[in-house]
Amino acid sequence: MKKIEAIIRKTKFEEVKAALLSSDIDWFEYHDVHGIGQSRQERIYRGVQYSTDVIERVAITIVCRDIFLDPTVKVILQVAHTGEIGDGRIFVSDVIDTWSIRTGENGDTVLRDKK
């Protein structure tokens, strides 16, 4: 099993969500995150000074069977891509085991198959 963690632009989240759902990824977790980017400039908007070094993104977490890793990563790469600095990152790590709290089952049978 693999854990995919993708940090993407907030403006691309709805598109990525729709693409994941249409490619039969029917469960994932997401939350807003803040990070420090490469830019260290300050901008003034309507008389208020803003720092651009803190960036807002959305983090998406998906746990899937190994055979679904490549198609899932490809969907995220294609849809989240703008070609500009700050498109984000995708991290993949191994998941040793998983349990269903409701049934007590463990292993990759806990994960649903794609339809």
Legacy VTK file of the C-alpha trace (Angstrom):
# vtk DataFile Version 3.0
C-alpha trace
ASCII
DATASET POLYDATA
POINTS 115 float
0.000 0.000 0.000
1.108 3.550 -0.674
0.332 6.899 0.879
0.213 9.815 -1.554
0.510 13.303 -0.118
0.052 16.110 -2.621
0.468 19.814 -1.850
-1.334 21.796 -4.557
-2.536 25.329 -5.304
-5.865 26.233 -3.709
-7.082 27.409 -7.105
-6.571 23.898 -8.547
-8.247 21.960 -5.733
-11.758 21.692 -7.230
-10.343 20.506 -10.563
-8.099 17.915 -8.875
-10.982 16.743 -6.664
-13.260 16.266 -9.689
-10.519 14.434 -11.619
-9.805 12.088 -8.690
-13.499 11.306 -8.217
-13.970 10.669 -11.942
-10.977 8.312 -11.937
-12.603 6.201 -9.182
-10.628 7.548 -6.226
-13.629 7.679 -3.937
-11.964 8.655 -0.678
-9.240 11.093 0.240
-8.462 13.556 2.976
-7.669 17.215 2.414
-6.907 20.257 4.506
-5.569 23.779 4.145
-1.864 24.202 4.816
0.576 27.095 4.959
4.186 26.916 3.885
7.220 29.012 3.194
7.985 29.469 -0.488
11.012 30.638 -2.443
9.728 34.189 -2.810
10.784 36.637 -0.094
9.090 39.794 -1.347
6.600 42.090 0.268
3.699 43.580 -1.653
1.376 46.448 -0.900
-2.330 46.056 -1.625
-4.693 48.911 -0.793
-2.152 50.427 1.549
-1.553 47.201 3.511
1.832 45.503 3.306
1.753 41.717 2.746
4.592 39.228 2.877
4.637 36.720 0.000
6.888 34.183 1.709
3.928 32.402 3.358
1.884 30.523 0.794
-1.512 28.891 1.179
-2.035 25.475 -0.362
-4.247 22.410 -0.001
-2.789 19.089 1.156
-4.437 15.938 -0.213
-3.770 12.535 1.352
-4.694 9.275 -0.389
-3.939 5.703 0.681
-4.168 3.173 -2.143
-3.005 -0.240 -3.275
0.305 -0.273 -5.107
-1.324 -0.925 -8.506
-3.272 2.358 -8.262
-0.236 4.503 -7.425
0.850 5.499 -10.945
-2.618 6.338 -12.317
-3.439 8.417 -9.231
-0.176 10.367 -9.358
-0.631 10.972 -13.109
-4.093 12.467 -12.537
-2.748 14.875 -9.924
0.257 15.829 -12.071
-1.886 16.544 -15.133
-4.645 18.518 -13.446
-2.630 20.482 -10.856
0.004 21.591 -13.374
0.183 25.258 -14.396
3.860 25.413 -15.319
4.508 28.212 -12.838
6.645 28.179 -9.709
4.537 26.996 -6.786
2.548 24.230 -8.485
3.294 21.995 -5.493
4.782 18.631 -4.647
3.726 14.986 -4.452
5.211 12.689 -1.819
4.798 8.905 -1.841
5.530 6.650 1.113
4.906 3.038 2.096
2.009 2.129 4.373
2.914 -0.858 6.521
-0.611 -1.866 7.510
-4.146 -0.607 7.923
-7.138 -1.616 10.036
-10.870 -1.100 9.732
-12.100 0.210 13.050
-15.638 -1.042 12.364
-14.788 -4.641 11.364
-11.331 -5.151 12.840
-9.999 -6.370 9.474
-6.476 -5.438 8.517
-4.342 -5.381 5.397
-5.045 -3.995 1.954
-8.442 -5.739 1.825
-9.648 -2.859 3.994
-9.131 -0.548 0.986
-11.907 -0.603 -1.579
-11.191 -1.650 -5.141
-11.693 0.777 -7.989
-15.046 0.264 -9.668
LINES 1 116
115 0 1 2 3 4 5 6 7 8 9 10 11 12 13 14 15 16 17 18 19 20 21 22 23 24 25 26 27 28 29 30 31 32 33 34 35 36 37 38 39 40 41 42 43 44 45 46 47 48 49 50 51 52 53 54 55 56 57 58 59 60 61 62 63 64 65 66 67 68 69 70 71 72 73 74 75 76 77 78 79 80 81 82 83 84 85 86 87 88 89 90 91 92 93 94 95 96 97 98 99 100 101 102 103 104 105 106 107 108 109 110 111 112 113 114
